[in-house]
Amino acid sequence: MTETVLLIGGGGREHAIARALAESDCTLYAAGGNRNPGIASLADGFETLETTNPQAVTTYANKVDASLAVVGPEAPLEAGVADALDEAGIYAFGPQAEQARIETNKGFQRRFMDRHDIPGCPDYEEFTDNEAACEHIEEYDGDLVVKPAGLTGGKGVRVIGDQVTAEQAKTYIRESSHDRIVLEERLVGEEFTIQALVANGELRVTPAVQDHKRAYEGDDGPNTGGMGSYSDAGLELPFMDRDDYLEAVDILEATVDALEGYKGVLYGQFMLTAEGPKVVEFNARFGDPEAMNTLPVMETDLLDVLVAAREGESLPKLQFQPQATVCKYAVPDGYPTDPDAGAKVQISPENAGDALLYYASVDEREDGIYTTTSRSFAVVGVADGITDAEEITTGALNSAGTEGLRVRWDIGQAELVQSRIDHMDELHSSE
């Protein structure tokens, strides 16, 4: 029987999922808040709807007679879209709202780790009183990370001693509308992520990826949804070893064991410190942009994973091409603080050369594709090494042109990668 798969979400991450599924023996439909031309070109149908409305999503799923669904973004998970699909008899590869709290509620996430003795949890305190949070900042011996407890699209975190001073952090808390604030010890090291496909009590892990949240080159500026990322030809990254990778996987395994019945993707964002990996946060879905690093080199059929998950079978082992990837996002000028929309996107699948193009938030008009105020598109190079992959990505962007757009050109470049290696060497030598 040919499966009919409904993909929920319209961003670059979902374009990567759509491309992976388009190579499978399935009929693909998609639903998103914005019409993604890349996804639409791969799907048999694309419906524009409010993806946080469980009834609207389930109605469309029934209309196309979906036998499986993949929930891309976090907001529909929080809204209970996976719950509604499961209840309607359509297996959703994504956690139900209760389990998605491992991402959607930062306070719950830390309490969960504490309760189940999951390793890698930093010191933390949760506050419902903003003034009490400010007092904690004043009294704490060291730097802290300020995290709103709910979803902020990757843009709500403030790091004292890096992005802001203690006084600025207190101002941020006092002026915020967040009803819960989590304050955590600042972890020092190098961040990396590992995404695991999870179902039936099992997990299958993917290569480590390093994302770049800061808006400007040299890791300056405000946090964004992610300006780009890279992976190496093996499972680990150049600044870590296999033991570091396996220790992070152990943390994911402990978390899956504690999250009984979890299904979907569990994404661990880790800080590799001098003492080993610590948990920055968990996400309950594929990363954006990390999905664009891992899915293009995954040789295992994603559909086979979905079907095994639904049928209660053992998940297939994941196989990956031994190749590196470099992903760079093109964003509108002024992003993320004051973005300018309306620049014409010059790159297309036809002029991207050897690179892969993933559309994110764009406006398709009769005369072409234009930017909105969010991340526009991502370009991914795949090669035997990081340097060659970076050259493919940069070459495609330069050939097509980036007028009205901004790119973090340093992502994946040898100098930046070496700085990560040097940073970890310094931390280890100062132990």
N, C-alpha and C positions, 0 to 999 in steps of 0.2 A: 504494500500500500504506500502510495506517495504521501508524504506528510505535507500538511499545509501549516506553515509557520507564520505567526503574527509577530512582527518586531515593533516594540513600542519605544518611541523616541526619535528625534530628528536631528541629532548632532553628529559630530565627527566620529565619536565612539560607535554610534549606531550605523554609520556608513561602513565602518570597518567590520561590524558584525554582519551587516547585509552582504558585503563582498564575500565573507567567509561562507555564509549560507548559500549564496548564489552559485557557488561551486559544488553544492550538494544536490542530491536528488530530492528536491522539495519545491513546493509552490510557495513563494514568499509574498506576503503582504506587509504593509507597514502603516503605522499611525503615529503622527507627531504633531506638536503644537505649531511647527513651521514646516513647510514643504521643502524637504531636502532634495535637490535635483539629482544628487548622486544616488541616494537610496531609491528615488522614484524610477531611475533608469534601470535599476536591478529588480524591482518588485513588479508583481502582476497588478498591484493596486496600491495607492497611497492615499490615506484619508487624513485630512487635517482636522484634528479634534483636540479637546482639552485632555491631556494624558493623565491628569490627576483626578479625573472624573471616572470612578470605577464603572459606573453604569454605561457611560459612553464607550469606553474601551471594550467592555464585555459585549455590548450590542454589536459593535463592528466585528468583534471576533466571531460571534455567532453568524453574522451576515456572510462572512467569507468562509465559514465552516472550518475554523482553525482547529488543528489537533494539538498544537503546541504554541506556546508564546514565550518570548524572551523580553524581559523588562530591562531597558537600557539605563535610564537615569534613576537617581535616588528619590526624587519627589513623588513619582507614581508609587514607589514602594511604600513610602511613608503614608500615602493616601489610601493604601489598601487595595491597589489594583491587582496585585498577585492573589490576595485573598479572594477577590470577586471572581477572577478567572478560574481559580481552583474550585470554588463553589459551583461554578457553571459547568464544571467537568472538562475544562481546558487547562492542561498542565502548564503552569507558569514556571519558567526557569528564573527564579528570583524569590527571595524570602518574603514571607508574609509580614505584615506591618509590625507585629510584635517582635519578630526576630530581626527585622531591619533596624530596630532601635540600636543595634550594635554600631550603626553609623549615625542614625538620625537624632540620637540623644547622647551627647558626649559624657554627661554625668552617668547615665545608665551604663555606658561602655566601660568607664573606669570602675564603677561599683561591681559590674559583672566580672571584670578581671580579678578584682579583689576577692569576691565571693568564691570564685572557682580556682583561686591560686594559679592563675595564668601568668607565666613569667613575663618579664619585660615591662611591667607597669611602673611608670614614674610616680613620684610623690605628687599628690593632688589634693585639692579641696574644692567643694562645690558650694556656691553661694546663691541665695535668692535675694539677699540684701546687698545692693551695690556698695553701700558705704562699708559694710563688713568686708567686702572684697577688697576695697581700697585700703582698709586697715591691714589686711593680710599682706598686701604688697609692701606696705611700710615696715612690717615686722619681720618679713621673711628674709633669711640670710642667704641671698643669692638672687639670680634672675628668674623670672617666671614667664610662662606663656599664658596669654589671655585667650580663652576659647568660649564663645557663646555656645550654650549647650545644644542648640538646634542647628538646622542646616543653614549655611551661608554661601553656598556655591564656591567654597574654597577661598573666600575673600574676607572672612571674619576674624581670622587669627591675628594677634599682635604679639610680637616677641620682644620682651624687654631686654635691652642690651644689644639688640640687633636692629630691629625696625623702629623701636620707640624707646624713650626714657621711661622711668617709673612714673614721673608726673604725667607724661602723655598717655600712658596706659590708664591711669586713674581718670583722666579726662574722658578717654574713650569709653570707659565703663559707665561713668556718670551720664554721659550724653547718649548712651545706647538705649534701645528699647527692648533689649533682651531681658527676659524674666529670670533666666538662670545663667550664671557665669561659672566656668570651671577654670581654676588657676592651677597650673602644673609646673613642676620644676623644668627649667630649660635644659634640654638635652643637647650636648655638644658632640658633633661628629658629622657623618655624611648620611643623608637620607637615601633610602631606596624603597622600592615597592615590589611585592610578590603577589600575583593574582592566582587564586586557587579556584578551580571548578569543583563544586561541592554538591553531592547528593547521596542519599542512602548511607549516610555515615562515613563516606569516603571523600577524599579530596585528591585532586590532580593539579600539580603546581606548574607554573610557567616560569620562564627566565626572569631574573631580576631586572628592573628598569629604574633609571633615575630621572625623575621629573624635575622641571625648573619652574617654580611658582613665581619667582620675582619678575617684574615686568621688563626690566632693562638689563642690558649686558653687564657682566660682572656681578650678577646677583644683587642689583640695586633696584630700588623702587618698591611700589606696593605689591601685595600678593595678587595673583590672577587665578583663573581656573586652570592655568598651566600653559606655559609658552612653548613647551616642547620637551623631548625626552630622548634617551638613547638606551640601547641594550647591546651586550657584547655577543660574541659568537657562541659562548658557553652559557651556563646557567647563572654564573655570578658576574659581577662588574669588576673593572680593573682595580678598584680600591679595596676589594674584599676578597676573601678566600672561600673555598668550598665549605669549610666549617662554619663560617659566618652565615652563609646561605642556608645550610642545614639547620642551624640553630633557630633562624627565623621560621623555617618550615615547621620545626617542632612547636613553635608558639602558635602557628596557624592550626596545627593538628590538635593542640590542647583546646583551642577555641572552638573548633568544629565539634570535638567531643562534648564540650559543655553546651553548645547550641544544638540541643537534640532536634533532629528533623530538619535541620537547615538545608536549603537548596538554593542553587544559584551560584553567584561568584562571591567569594570572600577575599577582599583585597586588604592586605596588610601593608600599611605604611610604617616603615621602620627607620630608626636612627641607629646607624652603626657607631657605637661609642667605643672608647678604649676598653670598656668592660663587656662589649658584645652588643647584639641588637636589643634595642628597646622599642616599645610600641608608641609611635606618634599618634596613630589612629587606625581604626578599621573602617573600611567602606564595604557596602553590601552589594556591589555591582562592579562591572569592568571599570577600569580607570579611563579617564579621558585627559591626556593622550595615550596612556599606557596600552590600551587595547590596540592602538595602531602600531605599536612595536611588536606585540606578541602574536596577534592573529595572522599577520602576513607570513610569518615563518612557522606557523603551526601546521604540521603535515597531517595530523589526525583530523578526521572529518568532524567538524563541530556538531553537525546533525547527529552523528553517532553518539556523541556525549549526551545530547538532549534526549534522544530516544531511550538510551540506557537509564538515564535519570528517571524518566517517566515510568519505565517498565519495572523499576526497582532492581535493576541489574547492576553488576559491578561496572564502574565507569572504565572506559578504555584508557590504557596508558597513553599519555600524551607524548608525541614525537615532534621535534622541532628541527628545522634546517639549522646547521651549524653556521649561522650568519648573524652579523651585527645589523642593527637598525638605528637610524637617526631620524627623528620626527621634529619638524619645526612648524609652529603655527604662524600664520600671517593674521594679524589683527588690525582693526582700523586705527588710523592715527588718533592719538589721545587716549587709547584704551589703557587701563580700565577706568580711569577717573573721569575723563571727558571725551568719549569717543565720537569721532566724526563718521556718520554713515553716508552711503551713496557713492563710494568709489567703485568704478567698474573693475571686476575681477578679470585679469588678463589670462590667467592660467586655465588650462582645460585638460582633460585626459589626453587629447590629441597632441598637445605641445609640452607635456610634462616629461617627455623623454623616458628614461629608465626609472623615474621616480613614481611613487604611488600618490594619488591625489585623493584627499578625503574632504568633502564639503562639510561645514559645520553650520554656522548661522549666516545664511545668505538670502538675498531677495532675488528670485528669478523673474526677469521681465522679458518682454518680447524681443528686446534688442540685446539681451545678455544677462549676466549675473552680477549683482551689486552687493556691497557690504552692508551689514546692519551695524548695530552698536556693540555686538559681541564678537567673539572669535570667529573669523571668517572661514578659513580652511587650513588644513594641515598637509604638508608634503613629507613623504617618508622615503628615504633611501635605504636599500637593502644591499649588503655587500659582505665580503669575507671579513672585513675589519671595520672598526668605527670610523677611522679616517676616510676610507673609501666611501662608506655609506654617507658620511657628512658631505663629501664632495658631490655626490649624486643629488642630494637634497638641495644644496646651494646652487648647483648648476641649473636645476629645473626652475628655481625661483628667479635666478638672474635672467635666464632666457625668456621667461614669460613676462617679467616686470612686476614690480611691487609698488607702483605709484599709488599714494593714498593709504598705504599699508605699512605696518612695522613688523619686523622680524627680529628675533634674538639670534643673530648670526653666530654667536659664540657657542651655542649648544652643539655638543659633539666634536668641537674643534680640539686638536691635540693639547693645546695650552690649558684649556679649561679642564679637560679630563685629567691631565697631569697634576693640576692643582688639587684635585680631589685625592689623588694618590699621596701627594706630599702632605696634605692635611692629616690623613690617617696615620702616616708615618710619624708626624710630629706628636700626635696624641699618644701613640704607642710608646714613643721614646720618652715621654714625660711621665709615664706611669710610675 
